Amino acid sequence: MRRAIFFMAALASVAAFVNDVRAAALSNGNLVVVRINSTSGAAGAAFVEEYTPGGTLVQSLPLPTADGAGDNQTCTMAGNLTTNEGYLSLSTNGQYLTLACHDAALGTTVATAGAHNRVVARVDMSGNIDTTTRFNPGTVGFNVRSAVMDGNNIWVTSNRNDRAVMHTTFGSTTGTVLTNTFAGTVVGKIFNDGIQNQLYLSADNNTSTVGMYSVGVGLPTSTGITPARLNGFPLNNTPDVMTPADFWFADPSTIYFSDTRAIASGGGLQKWTLNSGVWSWQYTLNSGLAGGLFGLTGIDEGGVTRLYASTTDNKLVSVLDTGAASAFSTLATGSAGSIFRGVVVTVPEPGSLSLLALGCFALIRRR
């Protein structure tokens, strides 16, 4: 009898755990957005928030503002345009969301603070947050802006030229500098170029680095790499052409860029295409916008590309790219004193898809 009671209690505990996980699970096809409770260079609390594609808030997952159990670190961010933090990426296996942040107390000026850990937050599709991955740069002050992973390896970008791109692994407490002579790195992401998964980065309007770059060959982990500018992008600092932040590949020959500049200065969403080995600007979408764009992601919608973005005036917006006259619509507006930054669309976990396929195959065999 005691064994039966214990067994039933164990089952109840497992059921409660599963229900708790499901309550926080991210739904396939929804938007996930980073919201920072700071509009200055001071560290603020940050949240990973899930929205429906129509702009309805589903849930808000707070990132830790104090060190927690199991070596989990504080994860705070600054929210102004200069620090430009909080970009979000989806791992290559579709199972994790990653972003970079600071193990810094609320109110800390992160640009000048040096000794605190820089942290990578990993969010799984069940809504679990892990902030154990970190590295300590010593006395150097800089802003970490993005983190992207392939399942275990993680690449982190920052605004400092001697730490422009760093590599670490999940759960690690150290990092390796891959690129140390490159200023103005904003977002790092991994896309398949038709041959292999390739690490790319965007660079803002610091001297001689504006544009889009590939980093090494494939997914590099060794030091001493110089990013290679994609052929056709500006050859020097030309802010009249772009001030890129986030980016999204619709396919190996089509890149969309978010541009943080004011609309009057050409900000919005830029579309570039590859023809005969050369990238060229097609048009900039900004109809319906009141400010430039930060985070960017997209999906294929019946053969037409739909883009989702966060704006410099704290909105979550969407546009269906049917041509140069396409107009944005506002899905949601952030709360006062905060700012939206990174945004992604969730996708099914490859493991889940494999299991589903196996289950269907087994069902067919039984019939």
C-alpha positions, 0 to 999 in steps of 0.5 A, a space after each residue: 500500500 505504501 508503495 502504491 501511495 508513493 507511486 501515485 504521489 510521484 505520478 502527481 508530481 510528474 504531472 504537476 511538473 509537466 503542466 507547469 512546463 506546458 503553461 510556460 511553453 512557447 507556441 510554434 509560430 508565435 513572436 518572441 520579443 525582448 523588452 528592456 526596462 531601460 531607455 538609457 545606458 543604465 542596466 534595467 530589468 529585461 523580459 522575454 515576451 511571447 506574442 501572437 502574430 496578431 500582437 496579443 501578449 501571451 506571457 512575459 518571462 522575466 530574466 533574473 535581476 539577481 544571481 540565482 541557484 545553480 550558478 545562474 547569473 543576473 541578466 540585465 541590459 541597457 536600453 538606449 540606442 548607443 548601447 544597442 543591446 538585447 538582440 535575440 536569436 534562434 539556435 540552428 536546431 530551433 530549440 533555443 533562444 539566446 541573447 547576451 546581457 550583463 551580470 550587473 546590478 540595476 542602475 549600473 552604467 554598463 558601457 563603463 563598468 568593467 569587471 562584471 560577467 558578460 552573460 548569455 541567456 538561453 531560453 528553451 521552448 518550454 520557457 526555461 531560462 538558463 544564465 549560467 554561461 558567462 565570461 569575465 573581461 576583467 576591467 574592460 568596459 563594453 556592451 554585449 549586443 547579441 548571442 547565437 548558438 548551434 546547440 552548444 557553441 555560442 558566438 557573442 557580439 559586442 561594440 568593442 573592437 578588441 572583443 568584436 566577436 567572441 566564442 564560448 560554449 553552453 555553461 562555460 565560464 570563459 570565452 575566446 576572442 575570434 575577432 579583435 580588430 573590428 569595430 561596431 559589431 551589432 548582431 551575429 546570426 547563423 544562416 545556411 548559405 546553400 552550402 553550410 551553416 555560416 556565421 554572419 554579422 552586421 556592423 553599424 556606422 563606426 569607421 570603415 565597418 558599416 554593412 554585412 559580413 561573413 565570419 570565417 568559414 562556416 562556424 569558426 571557433 579559433 582566434 585571429 579571424 577578420 570578417 569579410 564584407 559581402 560583395 556590394 555593401 558599402 566600402 567605408 563609413 557611409 551613414 547615408 546608405 545604412 545604419 544596420 542593426 538586425 538582419 534576416 535572410 529570406 533565402 541565400 540571395 535575399 537579405 533584409 536589414 533593420 535600419 535604426 535611423 529616423 525615417 526622414 534620414 532613410 531609416 526602416 527596412 532595407 531589402 538587398 538581393 544577390 545577383 552575379 555574386 554582387 549584393 545590391 540594394 532594392 528598396 527601403 520600406 518605411 511606410 506606416 513607421 514613425 521611427 527606425 527599426 531594431 530587431 527583425 525576423 521573418 517568415 514565408 507566407 504563401 510565397 511572400 515574405 512577412 517581416 516582423 520588427 521592433 521600432 525605435 519608438 517602442 512598437 512591434 510592427 509587421 509588413 508583408 513585402 509585396 513591393 516598394 510600396 508595402 506598408 507596416 502595421 502596428 501589432 503592439 506598443 511597449 510600456 512607458 519607460 521600456 523598449 522592444 529590441 530583439 524579435 524572432 518567430 518560434 519554430 517546431 523543435 527538430 526532435 519533436 518533428 522526428 518523433 512525430 514522423 516516427 509516430 506516424 510511421 508506426 501508426 501506418 505500420 500497425 494499420 
